Amino acid sequence: KAIELLREKGLAAQAKKSGRIAAEGIVYTYVDEEKKVGVVIEVNAETDFVAKNDSFQSFVASCAKAVAEQNPATVEELMTCKADDQFTVEEALREKILTIGENIKIRRFVRYDSGVSVAYNHMNGRIGVLLNMEVSAGLEQNEKVLELGKDLAMQIAAMNPAFLDKADVSQDTLDKEKEIQLAMMANDPKMAAKPDKVKEGIVMGKLGKYYEENCLMQQAFVKENKVSVEKHVAAVAKEVGGSIQIKGFYRFERGEGLEKKEENFAEEIAKQLGQA
């Protein structure tokens, strides 16, 4: 009976708070090395204070584990997964909204279920990175390989590359970048008068710079910026006597793209004092 009552109250609390902005919370990463499964998930709350709550963090961890073990395709499917022996994720979410008193939303997650996944959490859940590699048999737990994965995950967190490799950059993106560069030259008196062939050569050079800034494999390796990530990966592979291929990565930043709540503390205090 108590569980039924808790569920009913949780549903009412969820409906009441569902319209409130939730752009804080945490990004959490989880790797089950035995099953070769990696997960990164973002769960939002209204305040940064809640993100530090042990109960909230435990709920996020249970969601990540549910994704790893039950492989839901969407957030809606995740809601129907078991969070523990007693509750589904949806029921556990309602309980958290009821006890914590804030709107809480599971926003997104991704999952790798092959190869070697390496996770990195930055600034107490502000940024989470999940990197996936394919390596030769026997190198899955190699210290050098895992160190490489951690280094690259940290680089992704810091440098935020838009692409894995220059081959992943679409023609539309390149055409837009060319258009921007040509427009900049047209507005520069020193460049505008140069022949089109010269301008084209300059633009191609700038595209190389674009790759170096936006593609992980072409970026300078942060620990040794005289070599690219691509060359560093090849060097580590040679050192351990096998092959290493970076298959992909995901970088989640808490609240990116979400509307943020505007706080007016003077107004809030006035309301509490009955003056507004």
Protein Blocks (a to p, Z undefined) as FASTA:
>chain_A
ZZmmmmmmmmmmmmmmmmpccfehjddddddfknopacddddddfbfklmmpmklmmmmm
mmmmmmmmnopabfklmmmpcfblmbcfklmmmmmmmmnopacddfbdcddfehjddddd
eehhlaccdddddddehilmgmklmmmmmmmmmmmmmnopabfbfklpcfklmmmmmmmm
mmmmmmmmklmmpcfklmmmmmmmmmmmmmmmmgmklpccfklmmbcfklmmmmmmmmno
pacddfbdcdddehihiacddddfklmmmmmnopZZ
